[in-house]
């Protein structure tokens, strides 16, 4: 059996990083992926694909990407279901990312995270030249 997907699209909003109770990083993102044809009115439509990122991939994407960034995502499709508040079964299909590539032409600088806000910069290191 093969369950593999490759997507290239733009982030619809800034990624939000959170952590599970046992400390694993996770981020849910939505990619807008253009279709390869125009509709009856001549416009290109897009599909909005929900993706789950885990671990370092989630942290790096949250630090370096923002709304509109172009990402390449490889992963697998996963379906799950749950009962909502009205007792109706809801089915969800999403991509569990196994790899993410940042494809925007201009790389974003790291976004400031809460634990970085009040940290003084590290002192500059003196370069040692062994043959000087």
N, CA, C and O of each residue as an XYZ file, in Angstrom:
528
protein
N       0.840     -1.179      0.000
C       0.000      0.000      0.000
C       0.887      1.246      0.000
O       1.967      1.256      0.591
N       0.420      2.273     -0.659
C       1.159      3.536     -0.707
C       0.226      4.647     -0.249
O      -0.899      4.765     -0.734
N       0.697      5.447      0.674
C      -0.025      6.625      1.145
C       0.991      7.748      1.222
O       1.623      7.949      2.259
N       1.148      8.475      0.134
C       2.141      9.541      0.085
C       1.571     10.710     -0.700
O       0.936     10.523     -1.737
N       1.801     11.917     -0.198
C       1.296     13.119     -0.848
C       2.397     14.173     -0.868
O       3.199     14.271      0.062
N       2.424     14.961     -1.941
C       3.346     16.091     -2.060
C       2.519     17.306     -2.441
O       1.763     17.268     -3.412
N       2.660     18.384     -1.679
C       1.904     19.611     -1.912
C       2.854     20.803     -1.972
O       3.875     20.829     -1.285
N       2.512     21.782     -2.794
C       3.189     23.075     -2.774
C       2.091     24.121     -2.722
O       1.211     24.167     -3.581
N       2.159     24.960     -1.698
C       1.128     25.977     -1.550
C       1.570     27.075     -0.596
O       2.686     27.062     -0.076
N       0.666     28.027     -0.379
C       0.935     29.164      0.506
C       0.191     28.990      1.831
O      -0.934     28.492      1.875
N       0.857     29.417      2.908
C       0.214     29.394      4.227
C      -0.934     30.393      4.253
O      -0.782     31.527      3.798
N      -2.079     29.981      4.782
C      -3.234     30.875      4.855
C      -3.205     31.764      6.094
O      -3.928     32.758      6.163
N      -2.374     31.410      7.072
C      -2.198     32.230      8.289
C      -0.859     31.866      8.918
O      -0.244     30.868      8.542
N      -0.412     32.664      9.862
C       0.838     32.364     10.562
C       0.690     31.044     11.327
O      -0.344     30.803     11.950
N       1.721     30.188     11.283
C       1.650     28.946     12.062
C       1.639     29.252     13.560
O       2.311     30.173     14.023
N       0.872     28.470     14.300
C       0.833     28.620     15.754
C       1.414     27.358     16.374
O       0.891     26.260     16.188
N       2.488     27.531     17.102
C       3.170     26.405     17.737
C       2.585     26.166     19.120
O       2.363     27.106     19.883
N       2.337     24.899     19.438
C       1.907     24.534     20.789
C       2.592     23.228     21.153
O       3.231     22.592     20.314
N       2.453     22.841     22.390
C       3.110     21.628     22.880
C       2.083     20.717     23.529
O       1.165     21.182     24.205
N       2.244     19.413     23.319
C       1.371     18.435     23.966
C       1.750     18.365     25.442
O       2.812     18.860     25.820
N       0.913     17.765     26.286
C       1.255     17.654     27.707
C       2.595     16.953     27.965
O       3.250     17.223     28.971
N       3.001     16.061     27.068
C       4.293     15.397     27.274
C       5.441     16.121     26.565
O       6.531     15.563     26.434
N       5.208     17.363     26.106
C       6.285     18.214     25.607
C       6.604     18.128     24.127
O       7.616     18.684     23.701
N       5.787     17.457     23.319
C       6.039     17.370     21.880
C       5.492     18.605     21.168
O       4.356     19.018     21.404
N       6.311     19.187     20.294
C       5.889     20.359     19.523
C       4.928     19.916     18.420
O       5.146     18.892     17.773
N       3.870     20.692     18.212
C       2.902     20.407     17.162
C       2.352     21.718     16.613
O       2.169     22.685     17.352
N       2.093     21.736     15.324
C       1.516     22.912     14.680
C       0.559     22.444     13.596
O       0.881     21.545     12.819
N      -0.618     23.058     13.546
C      -1.576     22.800     12.471
C      -1.512     23.979     11.515
O      -1.596     25.134     11.933
N      -1.363     23.682     10.223
C      -1.320     24.736      9.217
C      -2.327     24.410      8.129
O      -2.787     23.274      8.013
N      -2.665     25.413      7.337
C      -3.505     25.209      6.164
C      -2.762     25.767      4.964
O      -2.326     26.918      4.974
N      -2.619     24.943      3.923
C      -1.978     25.353      2.680
C      -3.045     25.624      1.630
O      -3.958     24.821      1.440
N      -2.925     26.762      0.949
C      -3.765     27.048     -0.205
C      -3.006     26.553     -1.429
O      -1.939     27.069     -1.760
N      -3.561     25.555     -2.093
C      -2.910     24.922     -3.246
C      -3.762     25.203     -4.478
O      -4.916     24.780     -4.549
N      -3.190     25.920     -5.450
C      -3.929     26.259     -6.666
C      -4.239     25.026     -7.489
O      -3.441     24.092     -7.563
N      -5.422     25.036     -8.113
C      -5.786     23.974     -9.051
C      -5.140     24.291    -10.403
O      -4.725     25.425    -10.643
N      -5.055     23.298    -11.276
C      -4.361     23.462    -12.548
C      -5.280     23.877    -13.690
O      -4.930     23.714    -14.858
N      -6.436     24.403    -13.366
C      -7.363     24.843    -14.414
C      -8.153     26.036    -13.903
O      -8.174     26.313    -12.703
N      -8.798     26.734    -14.814
C      -9.626     27.883    -14.456
C     -11.090     27.457    -14.441
O     -11.495     26.554    -15.173
N     -11.872     28.119    -13.599
C     -13.306     27.809    -13.540
C     -14.033     28.517    -14.692
O     -13.391     29.128    -15.547
N     -15.345     28.437    -14.715
C     -16.139     29.002    -15.815
C     -15.967     30.507    -15.964
O     -16.114     31.041    -17.063
N     -15.655     31.200    -14.862
C     -15.466     32.655    -14.944
C     -14.002     33.034    -15.183
O     -13.656     34.214    -15.116
N     -13.142     32.055    -15.461
C     -11.747     32.335    -15.803
C     -10.815     32.509    -14.614
O      -9.683     32.961    -14.786
N     -11.260     32.165    -13.424
C     -10.437     32.313    -12.224
C      -9.826     30.972    -11.818
O     -10.417     29.913    -12.029
N      -8.631     31.043    -11.233
C      -7.995     29.838    -10.709
C      -8.470     29.636     -9.278
O      -8.333     30.523     -8.435
N      -9.026     28.469     -9.014
C      -9.492     28.156     -7.668
C      -8.378     27.470     -6.892
O      -7.382     27.035     -7.470
N      -8.554     27.377     -5.579
C      -7.560     26.731     -4.716
C      -8.250     25.759     -3.777
O      -9.414     25.934     -3.416
N      -7.515     24.740     -3.394
C      -7.946     23.838     -2.339
C      -7.204     24.238     -1.071
O      -6.041     24.637     -1.125
N      -7.875     24.132      0.062
C      -7.281     24.486      1.345
C      -7.064     23.194      2.121
O      -8.013     22.575      2.602
N      -5.790     22.795      2.235
C      -5.437     21.492      2.783
C      -4.878     21.658      4.191
O      -3.909     22.386      4.403
N      -5.499     20.976      5.149
C      -5.047     21.016      6.532
C      -3.875     20.046      6.708
O      -3.927     18.905      6.248
N      -2.814     20.518      7.384
C      -1.620     19.707      7.615
C      -1.238     19.766      9.088
O      -1.455     20.780      9.752
N      -0.671     18.679      9.593
C      -0.166     18.617     10.964
C       1.346     18.453     10.893
O       1.852     17.577     10.192
N       2.058     19.298     11.621
C       3.522     19.236     11.696
C       3.907     18.872     13.124
O       3.296     19.347     14.081
N       4.925     18.025     13.260
C       5.376     17.582     14.576
C       6.855     17.898     14.786
O       7.605     18.046     13.821
N       7.271     17.999     16.041
C       8.679     18.097     16.429
C       9.391     19.314     15.882
O       8.832     20.410     15.842
N      10.644     19.114     15.456
C      11.486     20.190     14.956
C      10.870     20.844     13.716
O      11.027     22.045     13.494
N      10.168     20.041     12.913
C       9.506     20.584     11.728
C       8.481     21.636     12.136
O       8.404     22.696     11.515
N       7.696     21.356     13.168
C       6.704     22.308     13.663
C       7.388     23.562     14.204
O       6.953     24.679     13.924
N       8.461     23.375     14.982
C       9.167     24.529     15.561
C       9.789     25.408     14.483
O       9.631     26.628     14.517
N      10.496     24.805     13.525
C      11.145     25.588     12.474
C      10.138     26.320     11.600
O      10.347     27.480     11.246
N       9.049     25.647     11.251
C       8.031     26.294     10.421
C       7.410     27.463     11.168
O       7.176     28.514     10.571
N       7.137     27.306     12.452
C       6.563     28.402     13.237
C       7.530     29.566     13.383
O       7.105     30.720     13.425
N       8.836     29.278     13.463
C       9.831     30.335     13.629
C      10.166     31.071     12.345
O      10.453     32.267     12.390
N      10.139     30.401     11.204
C      10.642     30.986      9.969
C       9.595     31.295      8.913
O       9.924     31.916      7.902
N       8.353     30.888      9.104
C       7.332     31.095      8.082
C       6.190     31.936      8.626
O       5.945     31.980      9.832
N       5.502     32.597      7.718
C       4.359     33.417      8.089
C       3.300     33.306      6.999
O       3.518     32.651      5.980
N       2.174     33.934      7.208
C       1.092     33.914      6.233
C       1.647     34.310      4.863
O       2.352     35.312      4.742
N       1.328     33.527      3.838
C       1.781     33.805      2.482
C       3.060     33.093      2.085
O       3.389     33.041      0.900
N       3.801     32.534      3.059
C       5.025     31.792      2.737
C       4.680     30.583      1.879
O       3.654     29.934      2.081
N       5.558     30.289      0.913
C       5.360     29.129      0.057
C       6.100     27.939      0.675
O       7.292     28.019      0.971
N       5.371     26.836      0.864
C       5.943     25.633      1.465
C       5.724     24.438      0.549
O       4.712     24.343     -0.147
N       6.686     23.535      0.562
C       6.521     22.219     -0.031
C       6.380     21.229      1.108
O       7.241     21.173      1.987
N       5.322     20.457      1.108
C       5.053     19.508      2.188
C       4.942     18.107      1.602
O       4.207     17.881      0.641
N       5.675     17.173      2.185
C       5.497     15.761      1.850
C       4.992     15.067      3.101
O       5.374     15.418      4.217
N       4.140     14.089      2.909
C       3.595     13.383      4.067
C       2.606     12.330      3.648
O       2.656     11.809      2.535
N       1.697     12.022      4.566
C       0.695     10.992      4.313
C      -0.679     11.531      4.686
O      -0.804     12.393      5.556
N      -1.695     11.022      4.028
C      -3.068     11.424      4.320
C      -3.598     10.581      5.473
O      -3.398      9.367      5.529
N      -4.277     11.259      6.386
C      -4.849     10.589      7.557
C      -6.303     11.021      7.691
O      -6.619     12.192      7.487
N      -7.173     10.108      8.025
C      -8.563     10.457      8.319
C      -8.865     10.072      9.758
O      -8.352      9.084     10.284
N      -9.700     10.872     10.367
C     -10.131     10.589     11.738
C     -11.557     11.096     11.881
O     -12.050     11.814     11.011
N     -12.215     10.735     12.956
C     -13.573     11.219     13.190
C     -13.801     11.410     14.677
O     -13.109     10.840     15.520
N     -14.798     12.233     14.966
C     -15.190     12.488     16.350
C     -16.654     12.912     16.356
O     -17.206     13.264     15.314
N     -17.277     12.879     17.525
C     -18.659     13.342     17.667
C     -18.622     14.772     18.184
O     -17.988     15.052     19.201
N     -19.309     15.688     17.477
C     -19.328     17.087     17.899
C     -20.337     17.296     19.028
O     -20.918     16.331     19.525
N     -20.547     18.551     19.435
C     -21.410     18.847     20.577
C     -22.874     18.467     20.340
O     -23.617     18.194     21.282
N     -23.274     18.455     19.059
C     -24.646     18.055     18.739
C     -24.784     16.539     18.609
O     -25.868     16.044     18.302
N     -23.712     15.806     18.836
C     -23.744     14.355     18.734
C     -23.603     13.844     17.315
O     -23.794     12.653     17.069
N     -23.274     14.714     16.380
C     -23.116     14.321     14.981
C     -21.666     13.925     14.720
O     -20.744     14.601     15.176
N     -21.466     12.842     13.992
C     -20.117     12.377     13.659
C     -19.504     13.304     12.609
O     -20.123     13.601     11.587
N     -18.265     13.761     12.882
C     -17.536     14.641     11.975
C     -16.297     13.902     11.501
O     -15.543     13.357     12.308
N     -16.087     13.885     10.183
C     -14.912     13.239      9.591
C     -13.915     14.309      9.161
O     -14.294     15.328      8.583
N     -12.642     14.069      9.448
C     -11.580     15.019      9.118
C     -10.517     14.290      8.301
O     -10.071     13.205      8.676
N     -10.116     14.893      7.183
C      -9.015     14.374      6.382
C      -7.919     15.416      6.399
O      -8.179     16.590      6.135
N      -6.700     15.009      6.704
C      -5.578     15.939      6.825
C      -4.288     15.255      6.394
O      -4.239     14.036      6.229
N      -3.251     16.057      6.217
C      -1.936     15.545      5.843
C      -1.034     15.603      7.065
O      -0.883     16.659      7.680
N      -0.437     14.479      7.416
C       0.561     14.438      8.483
C       1.914     14.614      7.791
O       2.370     13.738      7.057
N       2.544     15.763      8.041
C       3.781     16.102      7.334
C       4.944     15.254      7.815
O       5.132     15.046      9.014
N       5.717     14.771      6.861
C       6.957     14.058      7.171
C       8.162     14.916      6.792
O       9.270     14.688      7.277
N       7.940     15.902      5.925
C       8.999     16.824      5.530
C       8.402     18.125      5.041
O       7.340     18.134      4.419
N       9.088     19.229      5.322
C       8.645     20.550      4.876
C       9.843     21.289      4.295
O      10.920     21.311      4.890
N       9.646     21.892      3.132
C      10.671     22.735      2.502
C      10.141     24.152      2.414
O       8.994     24.370      2.023
N      10.975     25.117      2.778
C      10.608     26.521      2.668
C      10.974     26.977      1.260
O      12.149     26.956      0.894
N       9.988     27.386      0.466
C      10.203     27.687     -0.940
C      10.025     29.155     -1.290
O      10.153     29.515     -2.460
N       9.739     30.011     -0.329
C       9.585     31.434     -0.612
C      10.896     31.993     -1.136
O      11.974     31.555     -0.734
N      10.798     32.970     -2.043
C      12.008     33.507     -2.664
C      12.886     34.252     -1.662
O      14.110     34.235     -1.788
N      12.290     34.896     -0.685
C      13.066     35.608      0.326
C      12.845     34.933      1.666
O      11.730     34.953      2.187
N      13.897     34.325      2.245
C      13.691     33.657      3.532
C      13.331     34.660      4.622
O      13.910     35.742      4.710
N      12.385     34.283      5.432
C      11.981     35.136      6.551
C      12.991     35.012      7.675
O      13.604     33.960      7.856
N      13.164     36.091      8.431
C      14.030     36.011      9.604
C      13.238     35.320     10.703
O      12.007     35.333     10.682
N      13.931     34.718     11.663
C      13.196     34.006     12.715
C      12.242     34.947     13.438
O      12.598     36.075     13.781
N      11.032     34.465     13.661
C      10.083     35.268     14.428
C      10.436     35.151     15.892
O      10.948     34.124     16.338
N      10.162     36.212     16.645
C      10.494     36.208     18.066
C       9.484     35.367     18.821
O       8.278     35.582     18.703
N       9.963     34.421     19.588
C       9.090     33.585     20.396
C       9.167     34.069     21.841
O      10.130     34.742     22.209
N       8.169     33.741     22.672
C       8.132     34.257     24.041
C       9.403     33.993     24.836
O       9.816     34.855     25.612
N      10.039     32.832     24.673
C      11.227     32.548     25.463
C      12.452     33.297     24.944
O      13.502     33.255     25.586
N      12.351     33.980     23.806
C      13.477     34.728     23.265
C      13.388     36.222     23.592
O      14.358     36.947     23.371
N      12.261     36.699     24.110
C      12.028     38.122     24.236
C      12.988     38.826     25.186
O      13.476     39.904     24.846
N      13.280     38.280     26.345
C      14.096     38.968     27.334
C      15.455     38.322     27.532
O      16.032     38.407     28.616
N      15.958     37.692     26.518
C      17.251     37.031     26.606
C      18.307     37.957     26.020
O      18.208     38.338     24.854
N      19.334     38.334     26.818
C      20.369     39.213     26.268
C      21.175     38.472     25.211
O      21.325     37.252     25.281
N      21.701     39.216     24.219
C      22.489     38.543     23.178
C      23.760     37.949     23.768
O      24.310     38.467     24.740
N      24.214     36.868     23.176
C      25.444     36.212     23.619
C      26.635     37.108     23.282
O      26.628     37.775     22.247
N      27.663     37.133     24.145
C      28.825     37.962     23.843
C      29.533     37.447     22.599
O      29.550     36.242     22.350
N      30.124     38.356     21.811
C      30.823     37.895     20.610
C      32.004     37.010     20.958
O      32.714     37.261     21.932
N      32.211     35.979     20.162
C      33.299     35.048     20.376
C      34.548     35.525     19.642
O      34.478     35.930     18.482
N      35.681     35.475     20.321
C      36.939     35.860     19.695
C      37.427     34.690     18.842
O      37.540     33.557     19.310
N      37.709     34.994     17.600
C      38.143     33.936     16.698
C      39.612     33.634     16.951
O      40.452     34.534     16.926
N      39.912     32.392     17.190
C      41.290     31.974     17.450
C      41.897     31.498     16.121
O      41.322     30.647     15.442
N      43.035     32.041     15.764
C      43.736     31.639     14.553
C      44.951     30.791     14.956
O      45.875     31.307     15.584
N      44.961     29.506     14.606
C      46.009     28.626     15.070
C      47.389     28.960     14.507
O      48.395     28.622     15.130
N      47.465     29.607     13.357
C      48.760     29.885     12.739
C      49.125     31.374     12.778
O      50.026     31.806     12.058
N      48.439     32.154     13.604
C      48.708     33.601     13.650
C      49.971     33.894     14.412
O      50.353     35.056     14.551
